[in-house]
Amino acid sequence: MTNYVKSTNFATKDNLASGDPLKIVKGTEINTEFDNIAVAVATKAELASPTFTGTVTIPTVAISAGTITGITDLAVADGGTGASTAANARTNLSAASSGANSDITSITGLTTALTVAQGGTGAATLTANNVVLGNGTSAVQFVAPGSSGNVLVSNGTTWTSGGAGVTSVTAGSGISVSASTGAVTISSTALTFDAIGCYASGRIDANLGTLTIGSTFAGSNFIVSNAYYDACGGGMIINNITSTLSGTYRYLGGAFGGNRQILAVRVS
């Protein structure tokens, strides 16, 4: 494009004295001016539908309507995407693809927790040392540990922190218990005669009164002679013992003749 540049200053001729040859306007001067005007007009862009060649520099453009077609893809460095398709634009801009993505390596800047439906938990934080419970499509729930030694206890609907049920095992007569982390061992030893848990067959004095099944009496009133039943060994032992017993016995049955022959078990 060429700007019009005036070759002759015609206004200055008016200030020259009459008869000055420079005061005369020459045809060549007028012709030169029209040539300059013609060149400038011919090389300027039209107001409507202009055509440009070469490199065009536009300092500021405000486009409020219409379309731009037929141009080369605007480079990323120039504020464009460098592409004419959405897929290529995302690639050029290093943007994640839509739909199923395999190129997302991290998510930062989220201000709202992902919902369960979106593959999240619906929670912004997870309470330390709590157990996480599913809650359908709602945010996850938590169960706090509670007291020391508690376990998760089901009520048939959800879970709570509760007691562990059996917390200890106590040894009994002939039974020993040894415990260690994660294991409890229970063992038994053979009972001896007149020990708690053993049975005996013998007689009691008539002055003890009426006995009912399950009632207890002192072993000192129980006289064993000739035989007794050994529940630990599993058989009747025949001997010539004639003595009173110790501890407390529970009456199990029997009342034979005047001697009130009975079967009893020592309970304490």
Residue pairs with C-beta under 8 A, 6 or more apart in sequence:
1 43
1 44
1 45
2 39
2 40
2 43
2 44
3 40
4 36
4 37
4 39
4 40
4 41
5 36
6 33
6 36
7 29
7 32
7 33
7 36
8 29
8 32
8 33
10 25
10 29
13 22
13 23
13 24
13 25
16 22
16 23
17 23
45 51
45 52
73 80
73 81
73 82
73 83
73 84
74 80
74 81
74 82
75 82
76 82
76 92
76 93
81 88
81 89
81 92
81 93
82 88
82 89
82 92
83 89
83 91
83 92
87 97
89 95
90 96
90 97
90 98
96 103
96 104
97 103
113 120
113 121
113 122
113 123
113 124
113 139
114 120
114 121
114 122
115 122
115 137
115 139
116 122
116 135
116 136
116 137
116 138
116 139
116 140
117 137
121 132
121 139
121 140
122 138
122 139
122 140
123 139
123 140
126 132
126 140
126 142
127 142
127 144
129 145
130 142
130 143
130 144
130 145
131 142
131 143
131 152
131 159
132 140
132 141
132 142
133 140
133 141
133 142
133 143
133 158
133 159
134 140
134 141
135 141
141 158
143 152
143 159
143 160
143 161
144 161
145 161
146 161
146 162
147 161
147 163
149 163
149 164
149 167
150 161
150 162
150 163
150 164
151 161
151 162
151 163
151 164
152 159
152 160
152 161
152 162
153 159
153 160
153 161
153 162
153 163
169 177
169 179
169 184
169 186
170 177
171 177
172 197
173 191
173 195
173 196
173 197
174 188
174 189
174 190
174 191
174 195
174 196
174 197
174 232
175 186
175 187
175 188
176 186
176 187
176 188
176 189
177 184
177 185
177 186
178 184
178 185
178 187
179 185
190 232
190 233
191 197
191 198
191 231
191 232
192 198
193 200
193 228
193 230
194 200
194 219
194 245
194 246
194 247
194 266
195 266
196 247
196 266
196 267
196 268
197 231
197 232
197 265
197 266
198 230
198 231
198 232
198 265
198 266
199 228
199 229
199 230
199 231
199 252
199 263
199 264
199 265
200 222
200 224
200 228
200 229
200 245
200 249
200 263
200 264
200 265
200 266
201 224
201 227
201 228
201 229
201 236
201 254
201 261
201 262
201 263
201 264
202 222
202 223
202 224
202 225
202 228
202 245
202 261
202 262
202 264
203 222
203 223
203 225
203 259
203 260
203 261
203 262
204 211
204 217
204 221
204 222
204 223
204 260
204 262
205 221
205 223
206 258
206 260
208 217
208 221
208 260
211 217
211 251
211 255
211 262
212 251
213 251
213 252
213 253
214 250
214 251
215 250
215 251
216 248
216 249
216 250
216 251
216 267
217 248
217 249
217 251
217 264
218 248
218 249
219 244
219 245
219 246
219 247
219 248
219 249
219 266
220 244
220 245
220 246
221 244
222 244
222 245
222 249
222 264
223 242
223 243
223 244
224 241
224 242
224 243
224 245
225 240
225 241
225 242
226 238
226 239
226 240
226 241
226 242
227 236
227 237
227 238
227 239
228 236
228 237
228 239
228 241
229 235
229 236
229 237
229 263
230 236
230 237
231 265
245 266
247 266
247 267
247 268
248 266
248 267
248 268
249 264
249 265
249 266
249 267
250 264
250 265
250 266
250 267
251 262
251 264
252 262
252 263
252 264
252 265
253 262
253 263
254 261
254 262
254 263
255 261
255 262
